[in-house]
Amino acid sequence: MKRLILILVLFGIVGGGLWMWQRPFLQDHVQSRWSPEAGTGFREVKEVTAKNFMVATANVHASQAARDIIEQGGNAVDATIAAQLMLTLVEPQSSGIGAGAFLLLWDEASKTLKSFDARETAPRGVKETLFLKEDGSRLGFGEAVRSGRSIGVPGMIAMMEKVHKQFGKLEWGKLFAPAIDKARNGFKVSHRLHALLVRKKASFFNAPAQKLYFDEQQQALPEGTLLKNLALADTLQTIAEQGAQGFYQGPLAQAIVETAQKAPAVPSTMTVEDLKDYKALERSPVCGAYHKWKVCGMGAPSSGGTTVAMILGIAERFSLGSQPNLEALHIIAEAEKLSYADRNHYMADADFIPQPTGFLDRAYLGNRAKLIQLDRAMKKALPGNPPMSTRAMLGQDATIEAGGTSHISIVDRQGNVVSMTSSIEGAFGSGQMVKGFLLNNQLTDFSFKPKD
């Protein structure tokens, strides 16, 4: 285990999901309005070490929930589920049960690495005209985000149940107790949540979300306000008692579909059958070498694990030294340029688009490394020609990226490790709330240009 590094980075969920794209140059006004979650301050904190277990999440309530579960005898999987349920309540801008995730699990008992795909899927009714209006013109990006067309079938609950059945230790329902309790009794609105609500404005959200997060004058709830989400408590209680079936079938599934179909601009094509048929998948992780280390991450449809492995495989050809220095930073930056050029050009959902087989080929990475000059930065990195069995038809799309993402890392007493990135896509997803939780806008990862 000491020679295994688990990596699941932001790019793996935001840039490497079910639908890949070639990143366009965004116009300034689009960048300012639709940039990934805005910064809300910076503070320096002390490093922390632990002898028995460790939890790291983006919110103190989520970390506490995970810690409590471990102290009750739960393992890393149990703690991850409890933390993510809590994040649905206290960090709705980034993830939640209306969204999706990628999860890596090191199972200490079997000494194996598992990876699970809970990426949202498109409804069957989606066509290439997804973001076109009836007159054939394109929806604006903001219109598309708030529309029902942006909403993918959520994968979070299905994946959590799948992993829990295989590796969980405590009872399923017990993992929901911390989030249910906090939703009923309330939590204080954080500085970050308040600041992002101010930035987003009430008009972005549908009526249930406006009522929850804003006052009668449509002003964001002030920092420190006690916020209760009784609707979410009821939703979580249903899933705790009925399992994933309570989410993907019955009244809750119907409510999700109705909310998506009633969203502004253009309705979703999502049906209750789309929800009922959702399946979380176990995937093969992707692993590369960096000196003596074996570095593993999420494979396709995520691009994160492969891209990081490529960066390390290129940078390994140089002597970076043990201390940060300008030359090392330059080499890493150049390796990132080369790897991202390949990522943006080739990587896609391998279930639909043939992928090169040689991204991590040692000879190929060595040739890419030769393009790095130590005395200057390359102006624009171009994609290479990695070994591949079948060459795909690659289009020039028109996708606009925005990211709302969270990450959880947990090591338990037994040495099991979970590394999970979850995402609602843009901050607060589609802005469409149903039964106390927000729905994602992952389908805006699709191209806004229907034909090449």
C-alpha positions as CSV (number, residue, x, y, z in Angstrom):
1,M,0.0,0.0,0.0
2,K,2.9,2.3,0.7
3,R,3.8,2.2,-2.9
4,L,0.3,2.9,-4.2
5,I,-0.8,6.5,-4.7
6,L,-4.5,7.1,-5.3
7,I,-5.2,10.0,-7.5
8,L,-8.6,11.4,-8.5
9,V,-8.2,15.0,-9.5
10,L,-10.5,17.8,-10.5
11,F,-9.8,17.2,-14.2
12,G,-11.0,13.6,-13.9
13,I,-14.6,14.6,-13.0
14,V,-15.0,18.0,-14.6
15,G,-12.9,17.4,-17.7
16,G,-13.0,13.7,-18.1
17,G,-16.5,12.5,-17.7
18,L,-19.0,10.7,-19.8
19,W,-18.7,13.2,-22.6
20,M,-15.4,14.6,-23.6
21,W,-14.7,17.8,-25.6
22,Q,-12.0,19.9,-27.1
23,R,-11.8,23.0,-25.0
24,P,-12.7,26.2,-26.8
25,F,-11.4,29.6,-26.0
26,L,-14.1,31.3,-23.9
27,Q,-15.0,34.9,-24.4
28,D,-14.2,37.1,-21.4
29,H,-17.9,37.6,-20.4
30,V,-18.5,33.9,-20.4
31,Q,-15.4,33.3,-18.4
32,S,-16.4,35.8,-15.7
33,R,-19.9,34.6,-15.4
34,W,-19.5,30.9,-15.8
35,S,-16.1,30.3,-14.3
36,P,-15.7,27.4,-11.9
37,E,-16.8,28.1,-8.3
38,A,-15.6,31.6,-7.4
39,G,-12.9,32.0,-4.8
40,T,-14.3,33.2,-1.4
41,G,-11.1,33.7,0.6
42,F,-7.9,32.0,1.6
43,R,-6.6,30.9,4.9
44,E,-3.5,29.0,6.0
45,V,-4.0,25.9,8.1
46,K,-1.6,23.6,10.0
47,E,-0.7,20.2,8.7
48,V,-2.4,17.3,10.4
49,T,-1.1,13.8,11.1
50,A,-3.0,10.8,12.5
51,K,-2.1,7.3,13.7
52,N,-5.4,5.4,13.2
53,F,-7.5,7.0,10.5
54,M,-7.9,10.3,8.6
55,V,-10.7,12.1,6.9
56,A,-10.5,15.1,4.5
57,T,-13.5,16.8,3.0
58,A,-14.4,20.3,1.9
59,N,-16.7,21.0,4.9
60,V,-16.3,20.5,8.6
61,H,-19.8,19.0,9.0
62,A,-19.0,16.3,6.4
63,S,-15.6,15.5,8.0
64,Q,-17.3,15.2,11.4
65,A,-20.0,12.9,10.0
66,A,-17.3,10.6,8.4
67,R,-15.3,10.7,11.6
68,D,-18.3,9.7,13.7
69,I,-19.1,6.8,11.4
70,I,-15.6,5.4,11.7
71,E,-15.7,5.8,15.5
72,Q,-18.9,3.8,15.5
73,G,-17.1,0.9,13.8
74,G,-17.6,1.9,10.1
75,N,-14.9,1.7,7.4
76,A,-13.8,4.1,4.7
77,V,-16.7,3.3,2.4
78,D,-19.2,3.9,5.2
79,A,-17.6,7.2,6.1
80,T,-17.5,8.3,2.5
81,I,-21.2,7.8,2.1
82,A,-22.0,9.7,5.3
83,A,-19.7,12.5,4.2
84,Q,-21.2,12.8,0.8
85,L,-24.8,12.9,2.1
86,M,-23.8,15.7,4.4
87,L,-22.2,17.6,1.5
88,T,-25.5,17.5,-0.3
89,L,-26.9,19.6,2.6
90,V,-24.1,21.9,3.5
91,E,-22.2,22.2,0.2
92,P,-24.9,22.2,-2.5
93,Q,-22.9,24.3,-4.9
94,S,-20.4,21.5,-5.5
95,S,-22.0,18.1,-5.4
96,G,-24.9,16.0,-4.0
97,I,-27.3,13.2,-4.6
98,G,-28.6,14.9,-7.7
99,A,-25.2,14.6,-9.3
100,G,-22.5,12.0,-9.9
101,A,-19.0,10.9,-8.9
102,F,-15.9,8.8,-9.6
103,L,-14.6,6.7,-6.7
104,L,-11.3,4.8,-6.2
105,L,-11.1,2.2,-3.4
106,W,-8.1,0.5,-2.1
107,D,-9.3,-2.7,-0.4
108,E,-6.6,-3.6,2.1
109,A,-7.9,-7.1,2.7
110,S,-7.5,-8.2,-0.9
111,K,-4.7,-5.7,-1.7
112,T,-6.6,-4.6,-4.8
113,L,-7.6,-1.2,-6.2
114,K,-11.2,-0.8,-7.4
115,S,-12.8,2.1,-9.3
116,F,-16.5,2.9,-9.7
117,D,-18.2,5.1,-12.2
118,A,-21.3,7.1,-11.1
119,R,-21.2,9.6,-13.9
120,E,-24.5,10.9,-15.0
121,T,-26.0,9.5,-18.2
122,A,-28.0,11.3,-20.9
123,P,-31.7,10.4,-21.2
124,R,-32.5,8.2,-24.2
125,G,-34.3,11.1,-25.9
126,V,-31.2,13.3,-26.2
127,K,-30.4,14.1,-29.8
128,E,-27.7,16.2,-31.5
129,T,-30.1,19.1,-31.4
130,L,-30.0,19.1,-27.6
131,F,-29.2,22.8,-27.2
132,L,-31.1,24.1,-30.2
133,K,-34.3,26.1,-29.9
134,E,-37.3,25.3,-32.1
135,D,-36.1,27.9,-34.7
136,G,-32.7,26.2,-35.0
137,S,-30.8,28.8,-33.1
138,R,-28.5,27.8,-30.2
139,L,-29.5,28.3,-26.6
140,G,-27.2,30.7,-24.7
141,F,-25.0,28.9,-22.2
142,G,-26.9,30.3,-19.2
143,E,-30.2,29.3,-20.7
144,A,-28.9,25.8,-21.3
145,V,-27.6,25.4,-17.8
146,R,-31.0,26.3,-16.3
147,S,-33.0,24.3,-18.8
148,G,-34.1,20.7,-18.3
149,R,-31.8,19.8,-21.2
150,S,-28.8,20.2,-19.0
151,I,-29.8,17.6,-16.5
152,G,-28.3,14.1,-16.6
153,V,-29.6,11.0,-14.7
154,P,-27.9,11.2,-11.3
155,G,-25.5,8.4,-10.5
156,M,-24.5,9.1,-6.9
157,I,-27.0,7.0,-5.0
158,A,-26.7,4.0,-7.3
159,M,-22.9,4.0,-6.9
160,M,-22.9,4.4,-3.1
161,E,-25.3,1.5,-2.8
162,K,-23.2,-0.7,-5.1
163,V,-20.0,0.0,-3.2
164,H,-21.7,-0.3,0.1
165,K,-23.1,-3.8,-0.7
166,Q,-19.6,-5.0,-1.6
167,F,-17.5,-3.3,1.0
168,G,-19.6,-1.5,3.6
169,K,-19.5,-2.5,7.2
170,L,-22.3,-0.6,9.0
171,E,-26.0,-0.8,8.1
172,W,-27.0,1.3,5.1
173,G,-29.6,3.3,7.0
174,K,-27.2,4.2,9.8
175,L,-25.0,6.1,7.3
176,F,-27.9,8.6,6.6
177,A,-28.4,9.5,10.3
178,P,-25.9,12.4,10.5
179,A,-27.2,14.2,7.4
180,I,-30.8,13.6,8.3
181,D,-30.3,15.0,11.8
182,K,-28.4,18.1,10.5
183,A,-31.1,18.7,7.8
184,R,-33.8,18.7,10.4
185,N,-32.1,20.7,13.1
186,G,-30.2,23.0,10.8
187,F,-26.6,24.2,10.1
188,K,-25.2,27.7,10.0
189,V,-24.7,29.1,6.5
190,S,-21.0,29.3,5.8
191,H,-19.2,32.3,4.4
192,R,-18.5,30.4,1.2
193,L,-22.1,29.2,0.7
194,H,-23.4,32.8,1.3
195,A,-20.8,34.4,-1.0
196,L,-21.6,31.9,-3.9
197,L,-25.4,32.4,-3.4
198,V,-24.8,36.2,-3.7
199,R,-22.8,35.7,-6.8
200,K,-25.4,33.4,-8.4
201,K,-28.5,35.4,-7.5
202,A,-32.0,34.2,-6.7
203,S,-33.0,34.4,-10.4
204,F,-30.7,31.4,-11.2
205,F,-32.8,29.0,-9.1
206,N,-36.3,27.5,-9.3
207,A,-38.9,28.3,-6.7
208,P,-38.1,25.6,-4.1
209,A,-34.4,26.6,-4.1
210,Q,-35.2,30.3,-3.9
211,K,-37.4,29.7,-0.9
212,L,-34.6,27.7,0.8
213,Y,-31.6,29.9,0.2
214,F,-33.0,33.4,-0.1
215,D,-35.3,35.7,1.9
216,E,-38.5,37.3,0.8
217,Q,-36.5,40.2,-0.8
218,Q,-34.6,37.5,-2.8
219,Q,-31.4,38.3,-0.8
220,A,-29.1,35.4,0.0
221,L,-29.4,34.1,3.5
222,P,-26.7,35.8,5.6
223,E,-23.6,34.0,6.9
224,G,-24.5,32.3,10.2
225,T,-28.2,31.9,9.4
226,L,-29.5,28.6,10.7
227,L,-30.7,26.7,7.6
228,K,-33.0,23.7,7.9
229,N,-33.8,21.5,4.9
230,L,-36.8,19.4,5.9
231,A,-37.5,18.3,2.3
232,L,-34.0,16.8,2.0
233,A,-34.3,15.1,5.4
234,D,-37.5,13.4,4.1
235,T,-35.7,12.4,0.9
236,L,-32.8,10.9,2.7
237,Q,-35.1,9.1,5.1
238,T,-36.8,7.5,2.1
239,I,-33.5,6.3,0.6
240,A,-32.3,5.1,4.0
241,E,-35.3,2.9,4.3
242,Q,-35.8,1.8,0.7
243,G,-32.3,1.9,-0.7
244,A,-31.5,3.2,-4.2
245,Q,-34.8,1.9,-5.4
246,G,-36.4,4.7,-3.4
247,F,-34.5,7.2,-5.5
248,Y,-34.7,5.7,-9.0
249,Q,-38.3,4.5,-8.8
250,G,-41.6,5.7,-7.3
251,P,-42.6,9.2,-6.2
252,L,-39.1,10.6,-5.9
253,A,-38.1,9.5,-9.4
254,Q,-41.3,11.0,-10.7
255,A,-40.6,14.3,-9.0
256,I,-37.1,14.4,-10.6
257,V,-38.6,13.9,-14.0
258,E,-41.3,16.5,-13.5
259,T,-38.8,19.0,-12.3
260,A,-36.5,18.4,-15.3
261,Q,-39.4,18.6,-17.7
262,K,-40.8,21.9,-16.2
263,A,-37.4,23.7,-16.2
264,P,-37.1,26.9,-18.1
265,A,-36.3,27.4,-21.8
266,V,-36.6,23.9,-23.1
267,P,-37.9,20.8,-21.3
268,S,-35.8,17.7,-20.5
269,T,-36.5,14.5,-22.4
270,M,-35.8,12.5,-19.2
271,T,-38.3,9.8,-18.3
272,V,-38.9,7.6,-15.3
273,E,-37.5,4.7,-17.4
274,D,-34.2,6.6,-17.7
275,L,-33.9,6.7,-13.9
276,K,-35.0,3.1,-13.4
277,D,-32.5,1.8,-15.9
278,Y,-29.4,3.7,-14.5
279,K,-26.5,1.5,-13.5
280,A,-23.4,2.4,-11.7
281,L,-20.4,0.6,-13.1
282,E,-17.2,-0.9,-11.8
283,R,-14.3,0.2,-14.1
284,S,-10.7,-0.7,-14.5
285,P,-8.4,1.9,-12.9
286,V,-5.5,3.3,-15.0
287,C,-2.0,3.0,-13.6
288,G,1.3,4.4,-14.6
289,A,4.8,4.5,-13.2
290,Y,6.7,7.4,-11.7
291,H,10.2,6.2,-10.7
292,K,9.5,3.5,-7.9
293,W,5.9,4.6,-7.5
294,K,2.8,3.0,-9.1
295,V,0.4,5.8,-9.6
296,C,-3.3,4.9,-10.2
297,G,-6.4,6.9,-11.1
298,M,-9.8,6.7,-12.6
299,G,-9.9,5.4,-16.2
300,A,-12.3,6.3,-18.9
301,P,-14.8,7.9,-19.0
302,S,-12.7,10.1,-16.7
303,S,-9.6,11.6,-18.3
304,G,-8.0,12.5,-15.0
305,G,-6.1,9.3,-14.2
306,T,-4.6,9.0,-17.7
307,T,-3.7,12.6,-17.9
308,V,-1.9,12.7,-14.6
309,A,-0.1,9.4,-15.5
310,M,1.1,11.0,-18.8
311,I,2.3,14.1,-17.0
312,L,4.4,12.0,-14.6
313,G,5.6,9.8,-17.4
314,I,6.9,12.8,-19.3
315,A,8.3,14.7,-16.2
316,E,10.1,11.5,-15.1
317,R,12.6,11.9,-17.9
318,F,14.0,15.0,-16.2
319,S,15.8,15.5,-12.8
320,L,13.3,17.5,-10.8
321,G,15.2,17.4,-7.6
322,S,13.8,17.2,-4.1
323,Q,13.1,20.9,-3.6
324,P,10.7,23.2,-5.7
325,N,12.6,25.3,-8.2
326,L,11.8,27.3,-11.3
327,E,13.2,24.6,-13.6
328,A,11.1,21.9,-12.1
329,L,8.0,24.0,-12.3
330,H,8.8,24.8,-15.9
331,I,9.2,21.1,-16.8
332,I,5.9,20.2,-15.0
333,A,4.1,23.0,-16.8
334,E,5.4,21.9,-20.2
335,A,4.5,18.2,-19.4
336,E,1.0,19.4,-18.6
337,K,0.7,21.3,-21.9
338,L,1.7,18.2,-23.8
339,S,-0.6,15.8,-21.9
340,Y,-3.6,18.2,-22.1
341,A,-3.1,18.6,-25.8
342,D,-3.6,14.8,-26.1
343,R,-6.4,14.8,-23.6
344,N,-8.4,17.5,-25.3
345,H,-7.9,15.9,-28.8
346,Y,-8.3,12.2,-28.1
347,M,-9.9,11.3,-24.8
348,A,-13.6,10.5,-24.8
349,D,-16.1,8.0,-23.4
350,A,-14.5,4.7,-24.4
351,D,-17.9,3.0,-24.5
352,F,-18.7,5.0,-27.6
353,I,-15.4,6.4,-29.0
354,P,-12.3,4.3,-29.7
355,Q,-9.4,5.5,-27.6
356,P,-5.7,5.3,-28.3
357,T,-4.0,2.3,-26.6
358,G,-0.7,4.0,-26.2
359,F,-1.2,7.1,-24.0
360,L,1.2,5.6,-21.5
361,D,3.5,3.9,-23.9
362,R,7.1,4.5,-22.6
363,A,8.5,5.2,-26.0
364,Y,5.7,7.6,-26.9
365,L,6.1,9.5,-23.6
366,G,9.8,9.7,-24.2
367,N,9.3,11.3,-27.6
368,R,6.9,13.8,-26.1
369,A,9.4,14.7,-23.4
370,K,12.0,15.5,-26.2
371,L,9.7,18.5,-27.2
372,I,10.4,20.2,-23.8
373,Q,13.2,22.8,-24.0
374,L,14.7,23.9,-20.7
375,D,15.3,27.5,-21.8
376,R,11.9,28.4,-23.2
377,A,8.2,27.6,-23.0
378,M,6.4,26.2,-26.0
379,K,3.8,28.6,-27.3
380,K,1.2,26.0,-28.1
381,A,1.4,22.2,-27.5
382,L,0.0,20.1,-30.3
383,P,-1.5,16.6,-29.9
384,G,0.9,13.8,-30.7
385,N,0.2,10.4,-32.4
386,P,-0.1,7.8,-29.6
387,P,-0.3,4.2,-30.6
388,M,-3.9,3.2,-31.3
389,S,-5.7,0.3,-32.8
390,T,-8.6,2.2,-34.3
391,R,-8.5,5.9,-35.3
392,A,-11.7,7.7,-34.2
393,M,-13.5,10.4,-36.2
394,L,-12.8,13.4,-34.0
395,G,-15.0,16.5,-34.3
396,Q,-14.3,20.2,-33.5
397,D,-17.0,20.9,-30.9
398,A,-18.3,24.0,-29.2
399,T,-18.4,23.1,-25.5
400,I,-18.2,25.6,-22.7
401,E,-16.8,24.3,-19.4
402,A,-17.8,25.2,-15.9
403,G,-17.1,23.2,-12.8
404,G,-18.7,22.6,-9.4
405,T,-16.7,19.8,-7.7
406,S,-15.8,18.3,-4.3
407,H,-13.3,15.7,-3.2
408,I,-13.2,13.3,-0.3
409,S,-10.2,11.3,0.9
410,I,-10.5,8.8,3.7
411,V,-8.2,6.2,5.3
412,D,-9.7,3.9,7.9
413,R,-8.1,1.9,10.7
414,Q,-7.8,-1.2,8.6
415,G,-5.9,0.6,5.9
416,N,-8.7,0.9,3.4
417,V,-8.6,4.1,1.3
418,V,-11.3,5.9,-0.6
419,S,-10.6,8.8,-2.9
420,M,-13.8,10.2,-4.5
421,T,-14.5,13.2,-6.6
422,S,-18.1,14.2,-6.9
423,S,-19.5,17.0,-9.1
424,I,-22.7,18.8,-9.8
425,E,-20.9,20.4,-12.8
426,G,-21.4,24.2,-12.6
427,A,-21.8,25.8,-9.2
428,F,-25.3,24.8,-7.9
429,G,-25.7,22.7,-11.1
430,S,-28.9,23.5,-13.0
431,G,-30.4,25.5,-10.2
432,Q,-33.4,23.2,-10.3
433,M,-34.2,21.8,-6.9
434,V,-36.4,18.8,-6.2
435,K,-37.3,17.4,-2.8
436,G,-34.5,19.4,-1.1
437,F,-31.5,18.7,-3.4
438,L,-30.3,20.3,-6.6
439,L,-30.0,18.6,-10.0
440,N,-26.8,18.6,-12.0
441,N,-26.2,20.4,-15.3
442,Q,-23.7,17.7,-16.6
443,L,-25.2,17.6,-20.1
444,T,-23.7,21.0,-20.9
445,D,-20.5,19.0,-21.4
446,F,-22.0,18.1,-24.8
447,S,-21.1,20.3,-27.7
448,F,-23.4,23.2,-28.4
449,K,-22.6,22.7,-32.1
450,P,-24.8,19.8,-33.4
451,K,-22.8,19.1,-36.6
452,D,-19.1,19.3,-37.5
